[in-house]
Amino acid sequence: MKTRLYPLFALLFLLIFPGWAAAAGNNAEQAVQLLIGGQAVKPDVPPIIEQGRTLVPVRVIAEGLGAQVDWNQDTRTAVIELGQQKLQLTVGSKNALVNGKKVQLDAVPLMRNQRMLLPLRFVAESLGVTVGWDNASRTVIANESPDIRFNGNKPTKGIKGFQQGDKLYLSAQAVAESAGKSAHVWKHPERGFTIDGELTLPLEVLEEELGGQFTWKQEKNQVDIERLAHLSAVRYDDKVVRIQTSLAVTANAFVLQGPHRIVLDLPQTELDQDLLDKLEKGSQSEKARSDEREVSSKELEADRDDVHTEVSKENQQEADTSEQADEDIEVSEMNASQKDSGEPAGKSELIADVRYSQYSSSPQTVRVVIELNQKSAYNLEYTSEGIEVKLNPVPKKTGFRIVVDAGHGGSDKGASGVNGNHEKEFTLSVANKLVQLLKQYPEFQVEATRTTDEYLKLEERVAFANERDADLFLSIHANSFTNQTAGGTETFYYNANSKAFAEVVHRHLQGATQFPNRGVKNTGFYVIKHTKMPAVLTETGFLSNPGENAKLTSPAFQQKVAEALAAAIREYYQSYY
């Protein structure tokens, strides 16, 4: 960086962070260090602080940036031009013009000792200066913003660059996200600095951890990042799809319906040349076969016209069979070229097809589509060779599907009982008993959100029911209150389609408990608000009530509650379905 930038940046630092000048002048221990263009400097022009904002002389700003300044004494207006940027500011006015567009300042320009003072932050940002604050060393860092190119293109996410000495540090997370590796965990954060609360790392560390090539052309202040992953194979077996890439990438995954498909977009990725050749070969083969069939059809029609003969029904069937065989071979070849670099490593009843393509060339993106024969949850695991998509199929719906939800679980103990017991124990016991009771009916398909002492988020419970297209959802709970005399049974619903179900459940449940009747209530508990099917949440009784707690912890009483809930579900099913 040229030395003419130093005066401006020195004041720039003081402006960006209100109070720095006062802190530096009043307390040597709190002095602010300045790093301009990678070099430490000491400011010699004191700023003026007005209403928490620091202002510096216009000439210092302009000359430090190499800008041209035109001052109009009559209107007390300064016009600053640098490259394609043009700023116009007037003493005492909060309105400024940036390339002809009006913007509002948070600090007005002032006149002091025949000098016009301007808000440094506004001017610096408008003219493209990068400024940051390293709180650990109390250092302000400023430099011209580097021109960063990612695989020849401007990055989709802004990446800041800070020069310290002869090294350039980039905002690490922004680089990782632009590289398509947002899930990266940095191994050597100690080799960087935290600037404006974000980790910045030198180019050599970024290159070492992310792969690729990072080059800083200091004379042009340009950073070229070449990091392009190549997809070399896609293989699958029963419930796992393995996507092999030359460099690690984080997939953007989503689900489509009709048929059920899991789609993964791999950013900053290209298909390996072998795969491109196979896709091209498959495309040419398809076109050639199509042309052959068209020619054969025309020749056959010409023969018929010339000799006025008919192809026998038997011969025509034979021709059709031969043509269908060609089509089957053609489809097989296309699928093989799209699915993997060789043969699939086994067969899968769950996976119907796996396809891939060069979805975008700017930025480079490969799309992988996993077509399934039935709905399936999935997890992405990142390995040294690429990505493994592990599938967990949702059971096919074969009857009236009921989802039973045992509230709380695992680290979430729920309400506490007077004897040291917990709600999660009661809910799991009743839920497991209820599942067994409902399974005796062949028309019911029963599933539980949990059958052991495990923690599930509310969103997971809702997704469990919605993804399975359940017909009913029942969440089992118990209550508590600071007053040990509080007690009773109450039932909750939220959506209108759940009211009738709630009324049937409450009548059976309250009849079984014989606790005080607290009624049916409309309340927006998460699991009954966001489920799509009729959904009910029960508060069977109060664990904080000694009398009710004694019954709630009794296995015989828990069985009675489960029987009541089973009877309610049975009645609702027979009445409304």
DRENKEKOL-166791 format. One line per 3 residues: for each residue x negated, y negated, z negated of C-alpha. Coordinates in nm, 3 decimals. Example, Ala and Ser with C-alpha at 12.3 -4.5 7.8 and 13.67 -1.06 7.14 Angstrom:
-1.230,0.450,-0.780; -1.367,0.106,-0.714
This chain:
0.000,0.000,0.000; -0.130,-0.345,0.083; -0.240,-0.568,-0.205
0.008,-0.837,-0.103; 0.283,-0.615,-0.248; 0.143,-0.623,-0.600
0.281,-0.960,-0.721; 0.629,-0.874,-0.612; 0.632,-0.525,-0.761
0.491,-0.644,-1.088; 0.787,-0.874,-1.128; 1.018,-0.619,-0.977
0.952,-0.386,-1.270; 1.025,-0.655,-1.521; 1.348,-0.740,-1.349
1.486,-0.391,-1.307; 1.487,-0.321,-1.680; 1.626,-0.616,-1.880
1.416,-0.718,-2.178; 1.085,-0.574,-2.061; 0.918,-0.914,-2.043
1.022,-1.000,-2.397; 0.914,-0.658,-2.522; 0.573,-0.689,-2.359
0.517,-1.038,-2.493; 0.635,-0.986,-2.850; 0.495,-0.644,-2.932
0.175,-0.507,-2.784; 0.269,-0.154,-2.891; 0.584,-0.179,-2.682
0.401,-0.306,-2.373; 0.533,-0.186,-2.041; 0.285,-0.032,-1.797
0.321,-0.115,-1.429; 0.228,0.118,-1.145; 0.251,-0.044,-0.803
0.169,0.150,-0.491; 0.008,0.413,-0.711; -0.219,0.164,-0.887
-0.189,0.014,-1.239; -0.148,-0.366,-1.239; -0.081,-0.643,-1.488
0.183,-0.907,-1.408; 0.067,-1.268,-1.432; 0.396,-1.446,-1.358
0.647,-1.431,-1.644; 1.009,-1.368,-1.549; 1.310,-1.556,-1.681
1.577,-1.354,-1.858; 1.933,-1.479,-1.817; 2.227,-1.291,-1.970
2.031,-0.968,-1.985; 1.906,-0.996,-1.626; 1.555,-1.085,-1.516
1.493,-1.329,-1.233; 1.169,-1.401,-1.049; 1.056,-1.671,-0.804
1.179,-1.623,-0.449; 0.833,-1.685,-0.303; 0.682,-1.410,-0.518
0.945,-1.165,-0.399; 0.919,-1.259,-0.037; 0.540,-1.275,-0.015
0.500,-0.953,-0.212; 0.721,-0.771,0.038; 0.582,-0.948,0.342
0.920,-1.103,0.413; 0.994,-1.435,0.580; 1.170,-1.703,0.370
1.361,-2.003,0.499; 1.458,-2.258,0.230; 1.731,-2.519,0.288
1.691,-2.795,0.031; 2.025,-2.960,0.117; 2.235,-2.647,0.056
1.982,-2.499,-0.189; 2.003,-2.174,0.004; 1.728,-1.918,0.074
1.735,-1.682,0.372; 1.503,-1.379,0.338; 1.431,-1.156,0.639
1.236,-0.830,0.642; 1.264,-0.602,0.943; 1.633,-0.557,1.019
1.744,-0.683,0.676; 1.861,-1.040,0.623; 1.963,-1.178,0.283
2.113,-1.516,0.207; 2.139,-1.644,-0.152; 2.245,-1.982,-0.293
2.150,-2.139,-0.624; 2.432,-2.110,-0.877; 2.646,-1.878,-0.659
2.728,-1.514,-0.731; 2.813,-1.462,-0.365; 2.536,-1.348,-0.133
2.524,-1.227,0.227; 2.356,-0.902,0.329; 2.337,-0.877,0.707
2.634,-1.111,0.727; 2.849,-0.920,0.476; 2.952,-1.084,0.152
2.846,-0.912,-0.171; 2.867,-1.021,-0.534; 2.562,-1.056,-0.758
2.558,-0.970,-1.129; 2.315,-1.260,-1.195; 2.320,-1.595,-1.014
2.005,-1.749,-0.862; 1.864,-2.040,-1.068; 1.628,-2.336,-1.024
1.342,-2.370,-1.276; 1.050,-2.607,-1.235; 1.124,-2.660,-0.867
1.129,-2.286,-0.806; 1.425,-2.074,-0.701; 1.458,-1.761,-0.912
1.637,-1.454,-0.776; 1.768,-1.131,-0.931; 1.490,-0.887,-0.849
1.695,-0.566,-0.857; 1.932,-0.693,-0.591; 1.658,-0.822,-0.362
1.440,-0.512,-0.403; 1.717,-0.261,-0.336; 1.843,-0.463,-0.040
1.497,-0.462,0.115; 1.427,-0.092,0.055; 1.190,-0.074,-0.242
1.188,0.240,-0.460; 1.169,0.167,-0.834; 1.168,0.412,-1.127
1.112,0.426,-1.504; 0.895,0.683,-1.681; 1.019,0.662,-2.038
0.750,0.891,-2.181; 0.469,0.652,-2.087; 0.685,0.339,-2.069
0.576,0.289,-1.711; 0.760,0.123,-1.427; 0.672,0.275,-1.091
0.734,0.094,-0.765; 0.637,0.155,-0.406; 0.768,0.126,-0.057
1.029,0.396,0.004; 0.873,0.684,0.201; 1.035,0.802,0.522
1.126,1.164,0.445; 1.208,1.416,0.717; 1.334,1.766,0.648
1.281,2.007,0.936; 1.273,1.701,1.159; 1.600,1.557,1.025
1.694,1.305,0.762; 1.786,1.498,0.442; 2.156,1.511,0.359
2.077,1.419,-0.001; 1.874,1.113,-0.097; 1.521,1.203,-0.205
1.316,0.946,-0.398; 0.940,0.930,-0.370; 0.703,0.777,-0.628
0.332,0.720,-0.576; 0.094,0.777,-0.866; -0.271,0.742,-0.773
-0.332,0.924,-0.448; -0.040,1.162,-0.497; 0.326,1.134,-0.401
0.592,1.278,-0.631; 0.940,1.364,-0.505; 1.263,1.414,-0.700
1.246,1.793,-0.736; 1.614,1.882,-0.757; 1.702,1.673,-0.453
1.427,1.847,-0.253; 1.545,2.192,-0.365; 1.905,2.114,-0.268
1.798,1.983,0.071; 1.594,2.302,0.117; 1.901,2.515,0.052
1.770,2.641,-0.283; 1.976,2.450,-0.538; 1.950,2.732,-0.795
1.571,2.705,-0.823; 1.418,2.711,-1.172; 1.094,2.514,-1.179
0.796,2.710,-1.310; 0.564,2.414,-1.365; 0.764,2.109,-1.479
0.463,2.005,-1.688; 0.281,1.916,-1.365; 0.533,1.642,-1.294
0.694,1.335,-1.448; 1.045,1.255,-1.556; 1.144,0.937,-1.375
1.489,0.787,-1.428; 1.580,1.108,-1.612; 1.494,1.334,-1.316
1.199,1.568,-1.275; 0.958,1.462,-1.002; 0.680,1.691,-0.878
0.380,1.643,-0.649; 0.401,1.779,-0.297; 0.159,2.066,-0.364
0.376,2.198,-0.649; 0.693,2.170,-0.440; 0.523,2.357,-0.158
0.389,2.623,-0.396; 0.726,2.693,-0.556; 0.965,2.645,-0.265
0.748,2.763,0.022; 0.714,2.586,0.354; 0.482,2.296,0.433
0.490,1.948,0.274; 0.282,1.678,0.444; 0.243,1.313,0.344
0.112,1.087,0.619; 0.006,0.810,0.386; -0.084,0.558,0.654
0.271,0.579,0.789; 0.428,0.643,0.447; 0.604,0.941,0.604
0.674,1.281,0.447; 0.732,1.579,0.676; 0.886,1.884,0.508
0.894,2.201,0.716; 1.083,2.471,0.531; 1.302,2.692,0.744
1.413,3.036,0.628; 1.471,3.316,0.880; 1.741,3.580,0.843
1.585,3.906,0.955; 1.842,4.172,0.853; 2.190,4.227,0.712
2.261,4.576,0.576; 2.536,4.717,0.361; 2.649,5.030,0.184
2.954,5.106,-0.030; 2.984,4.786,-0.236; 2.665,4.588,-0.170
2.568,4.368,0.124; 2.197,4.289,0.145; 2.092,3.975,0.332
1.719,3.960,0.399; 1.554,3.618,0.443; 1.193,3.508,0.478
1.238,3.231,0.219; 1.477,3.205,-0.073; 1.799,3.012,-0.004
2.110,2.946,-0.212; 2.425,3.044,-0.024; 2.736,2.831,-0.010
3.006,3.096,-0.051; 3.383,3.084,-0.014; 3.675,3.319,0.053
3.923,3.330,0.342; 4.245,3.530,0.370; 4.417,3.726,0.647
4.211,3.941,0.654; 4.023,3.897,0.328; 3.674,3.765,0.407
3.378,3.643,0.205; 3.186,3.377,0.395; 2.829,3.276,0.312
2.661,2.977,0.473; 2.283,2.983,0.442; 2.144,2.627,0.470
1.812,2.548,0.637; 1.813,2.899,0.789; 1.775,3.038,1.140
1.838,3.385,1.280; 1.522,3.585,1.341; 1.431,3.611,1.707
1.500,3.986,1.712; 1.855,3.925,1.593; 1.905,3.647,1.846
1.785,3.881,2.121; 2.029,4.151,2.012; 2.318,3.909,1.999
2.225,3.780,2.343; 2.194,4.135,2.475; 2.533,4.223,2.329
2.688,3.916,2.489; 2.535,3.998,2.829; 2.647,4.359,2.799
3.002,4.251,2.728; 3.005,4.018,3.029; 2.856,4.285,3.259
3.110,4.545,3.153; 3.390,4.296,3.197; 3.266,4.214,3.550
3.235,4.584,3.636; 3.592,4.652,3.527; 3.715,4.356,3.728
3.531,4.470,4.043; 3.645,4.830,4.001; 4.001,4.716,3.963
3.984,4.505,4.281; 3.820,4.789,4.481; 4.083,5.034,4.363
4.361,4.798,4.464; 4.201,4.750,4.808; 4.180,5.126,4.860
4.545,5.161,4.772; 4.640,4.896,5.026; 4.418,5.040,5.302
4.518,5.406,5.289; 4.867,5.364,5.132; 4.801,5.639,4.884
4.880,5.668,4.514; 4.657,5.776,4.234; 4.813,6.071,4.061
4.935,6.025,3.707; 4.677,6.274,3.585; 4.388,6.092,3.757
4.509,5.758,3.629; 4.514,5.891,3.272; 4.161,6.018,3.319
4.048,5.676,3.445; 4.214,5.504,3.151; 4.041,5.739,2.909
3.703,5.672,3.069; 3.758,5.296,3.057; 3.858,5.311,2.691
3.542,5.507,2.612; 3.335,5.232,2.775; 3.515,4.974,2.565
3.453,5.172,2.247; 3.081,5.197,2.325; 3.072,4.826,2.401
3.233,4.735,2.069; 2.998,4.971,1.886; 2.693,4.810,2.044
2.815,4.460,1.960; 2.884,4.552,1.600; 2.545,4.715,1.560
2.367,4.408,1.692; 2.564,4.178,1.463; 2.559,4.387,1.150
2.190,4.449,1.099; 1.853,4.504,1.253; 1.909,4.880,1.257
2.187,5.113,1.148; 2.399,5.038,0.840; 2.260,5.213,0.532
2.571,5.419,0.478; 2.947,5.371,0.517; 3.195,5.175,0.313
3.570,5.209,0.276; 3.577,4.861,0.127; 3.377,4.675,0.395
3.548,4.659,0.734; 3.281,4.458,0.914; 2.981,4.231,0.859
2.904,3.960,1.115; 2.657,3.677,1.139; 2.585,3.386,1.371
2.378,3.068,1.407; 2.665,2.856,1.281; 2.489,2.519,1.312
2.162,2.391,1.456; 2.166,2.047,1.290; 2.111,2.118,1.012
2.016,2.480,1.077; 2.276,2.704,0.912; 2.341,3.077,0.943
2.690,3.205,0.860; 2.745,3.561,0.735; 3.104,3.691,0.725
3.193,3.999,0.520; 3.534,4.130,0.625; 3.702,4.355,0.369
3.981,4.610,0.378; 4.114,4.477,0.046; 4.061,4.187,-0.189
3.738,4.191,-0.384; 3.564,3.978,-0.640; 3.193,3.928,-0.577
2.867,3.822,-0.739; 2.561,3.682,-0.566; 2.225,3.805,-0.689
1.906,3.647,-0.559; 1.611,3.882,-0.513; 1.259,3.851,-0.377
1.391,3.972,-0.040; 1.701,3.755,-0.014; 2.060,3.783,-0.137
2.264,4.078,-0.259; 2.641,4.040,-0.244; 2.784,4.281,-0.500
3.153,4.355,-0.451; 3.408,4.443,-0.716; 3.730,4.538,-0.532
4.065,4.436,-0.673; 4.284,4.749,-0.703; 4.544,4.771,-0.431
4.895,4.695,-0.543; 5.096,5.018,-0.559; 5.381,4.918,-0.789
5.521,4.649,-1.019; 5.196,4.501,-1.147; 5.180,4.386,-1.510
4.875,4.210,-1.655; 4.837,4.231,-2.034; 4.606,3.974,-2.188
4.457,4.022,-2.535; 4.385,3.670,-2.655; 4.034,3.559,-2.758
3.754,3.819,-2.792; 3.378,3.841,-2.828; 3.231,3.518,-2.964
3.579,3.364,-2.966; 3.730,3.512,-3.282; 4.054,3.315,-3.269
4.248,3.241,-3.586; 4.122,3.371,-3.921; 4.330,3.583,-4.156
4.346,3.543,-4.534; 4.158,3.872,-4.577; 3.868,3.779,-4.347
4.025,3.944,-4.043; 4.042,3.772,-3.706; 4.301,3.717,-3.436
4.092,3.887,-3.165; 4.119,4.219,-3.352; 4.498,4.205,-3.371
4.547,4.102,-3.009; 4.319,4.375,-2.872; 4.485,4.648,-3.078
4.837,4.549,-2.970; 4.734,4.500,-2.606; 4.573,4.844,-2.580
4.879,5.007,-2.736; 5.109,4.817,-2.500; 4.910,4.923,-2.193
4.944,5.289,-2.291; 5.319,5.253,-2.346; 5.375,5.084,-2.007
5.172,5.344,-1.819; 5.438,5.608,-1.888; 5.657,5.437,-1.627
5.546,5.540,-1.276; 5.687,5.223,-1.121; 5.453,5.009,-1.333
5.094,4.932,-1.240; 4.935,4.805,-1.562; 4.603,4.624,-1.600
4.442,4.452,-1.897; 4.219,4.144,-1.884; 4.005,4.308,-2.152
4.006,4.647,-2.324; 3.705,4.586,-2.549; 3.572,4.308,-2.771
3.445,4.082,-2.494; 3.464,3.710,-2.429; 3.661,3.586,-2.128
3.712,3.227,-2.023; 4.067,3.107,-1.979; 3.998,3.054,-1.607
3.883,3.416,-1.578; 4.205,3.544,-1.733; 4.414,3.336,-1.492
4.206,3.443,-1.192; 4.239,3.808,-1.297; 4.619,3.788,-1.273
4.640,3.563,-0.967; 4.387,3.758,-0.760; 4.578,4.078,-0.829
4.908,3.924,-0.725; 5.059,4.036,-1.058; 5.436,4.038,-1.108
5.421,3.961,-1.482; 5.163,3.819,-1.720; 5.182,3.856,-2.100
4.923,3.700,-2.333; 4.925,3.825,-2.695; 4.824,3.598,-2.985
4.866,3.540,-3.358; 4.893,3.207,-3.541; 4.745,3.030,-3.842
4.795,2.709,-4.041; 4.637,2.533,-4.337; 4.956,2.581,-4.537
4.979,2.951,-4.627; 5.357,2.933,-4.652; 5.392,2.864,-4.279
5.511,3.167,-4.087; 5.727,3.303,-3.809; 5.734,3.431,-3.453
5.740,3.204,-3.150; 5.715,3.254,-2.775; 5.585,3.010,-2.513
5.632,2.961,-2.141; 5.550,2.674,-1.905; 5.673,2.726,-1.548
6.046,2.747,-1.476; 6.010,3.098,-1.332; 5.896,3.218,-1.677
6.185,3.102,-1.894; 6.403,3.412,-1.857; 6.105,3.640,-1.924
6.016,3.438,-2.236; 6.370,3.467,-2.374; 6.377,3.845,-2.331
6.032,3.886,-2.487; 6.115,3.664,-2.784; 6.438,3.845,-2.863
6.264,4.184,-2.876; 5.951,4.056,-3.053; 6.130,3.859,-3.325
6.363,4.152,-3.381; 6.061,4.375,-3.444; 5.868,4.140,-3.673
6.167,4.003,-3.869; 5.952,3.698,-3.935; 6.120,3.353,-3.935
6.248,3.266,-3.587; 6.046,2.974,-3.450; 6.212,3.001,-3.109
6.114,2.983,-2.743; 5.912,2.674,-2.649; 5.793,2.510,-2.330
5.421,2.433,-2.369; 5.133,2.400,-2.124; 4.887,2.658,-2.256
4.627,2.713,-1.983; 4.688,3.082,-1.917; 5.064,3.041,-1.870
5.040,2.708,-1.689; 4.809,2.821,-1.411; 4.929,3.176,-1.346
5.159,3.206,-1.044; 5.389,3.482,-1.170; 5.633,3.473,-1.468
5.398,3.431,-1.764; 5.452,3.428,-2.140; 5.232,3.374,-2.445
5.340,3.516,-2.781; 5.243,3.399,-3.130; 5.349,3.709,-3.320
5.302,3.577,-3.672; 5.072,3.379,-3.902; 4.745,3.537,-4.014
4.717,3.255,-4.268; 5.037,3.374,-4.437; 4.945,3.655,-4.685
5.273,3.840,-4.633; 5.268,3.827,-4.255; 4.893,3.897,-4.241
4.941,4.220,-4.435; 5.182,4.343,-4.169; 4.985,4.212,-3.872
4.680,4.413,-3.982; 4.882,4.734,-4.023; 4.836,4.985,-3.735
5.197,5.099,-3.777; 5.324,4.742,-3.748; 5.101,4.679,-3.446
5.253,4.986,-3.279; 5.600,4.848,-3.354; 5.509,4.515,-3.192
5.370,4.693,-2.885; 5.691,4.898,-2.852; 5.900,4.581,-2.872
5.696,4.413,-2.599; 5.719,4.725,-2.380; 6.095,4.731,-2.425
6.117,4.362,-2.333; 5.917,4.414,-2.013; 6.126,4.716,-1.926
6.449,4.522,-1.976; 6.327,4.224,-1.775; 6.219,4.452,-1.490
6.554,4.632,-1.481; 6.750,4.308,-1.503; 6.565,4.091,-1.253
6.403,4.334,-1.004
